[in-house]
Amino acid sequence: MTNDVRTDDAGDQPARFSESAQPGQQGQPVRLKAGDAELTVDPAHGCRLTGLRIGGTELLRQGDKYGCFPMVPWCGRIELGQFRNGGERHQMPVNHPPHAIHGTGRDTAWRTVRADDSSAAFTYDLAAPWPYPGRVTQLVELAPDAVTLTMGVEAASDSFPAQAGWHPWFLRNLGTGEDVQIDFTPGWQEERGDDHIPTGRRIDPLPGPWDDCFGMPDGVDVTLTWPGALELKVASRAEWVVIYDEQEAAVCVEPQSGPPNGLNTLPRLVTPIDPLEISTTWTWRTLA
């Protein structure tokens, strides 16, 4: 699940800074534009995408908890907030009782490393309550018909298990017609226990509504269609995606590097010479 763009080199690339990323402007929203696509990133608020407008139509649910936020250094829930790294057991804050959910990156202020009209790079250093030093980088690249998000997790010294992914809140209805339709063909569904933690069993995919993780061994490939308005494809080399469509206002399609509770059940160790890298590309076309 590597990507051709090395995110750990982003800070060393020549930069042409936009007004929102000038020295002294750290923490200000960064606004990107390509064709009729406009995207806003708020580094001070977990480096989340707070808006994605296509031809003037907003695709993301608005509000402090919504938009699209990076999930790092883990995705989804950690059972009881606890994970092990070798013989060490660590306790994360239980922010979704009885579990810890969605990582610490969304609650952290990130630094804008560089930004131009259509791309930007951001970083933050892993710190308490996460027990291991390291650095996370997010690269955002906007084109007239696509946006690519790339994230990297580097270890500064000791190796540690980590995950990375994204949690977008796509509006169920764009105000132009019918509700969105979700189309995908997973290889399996991770059976979910009553505690919302995968049981470890892989089952045949069940019909929705979902708050479930699915395996896509050939890579994430999910199509969202707002009939008569827009088609958007979420793709990634990652092999897991969580689909959440239990709310009336929005649906979530979350590509991620491992399943929920994966720090315990499927740990991917990050070392100083082997960073975790993941990317997702959303492509769209208008149907009107």
Secondary structure, DSSP 8 states (H G I E B T S, - for coil): ---SS-GGGGGGS-----GGGSTT-TTS-EEEEETTEEEEEEGGGTTEEEEEEETTEE-B--STT-SEEEEBS--SEEGGGEEEETTEEEE---SBTTBEESBSGGGS--EEEEE-SSEEEEEEEE-TTS-S-EEEEEEEEEETTEEEEEEEEEESSS-EE---EEEEEEES--SSSS--EEE---SEEEEE-TTSSEEEEEE----SS-EEEEE-TT-EEEEEEETTTEEEEEEES-SEEEEE--SSSEEEEEEESS-TTHHHHS--EEBTTB-EEEEEEEEEEE--
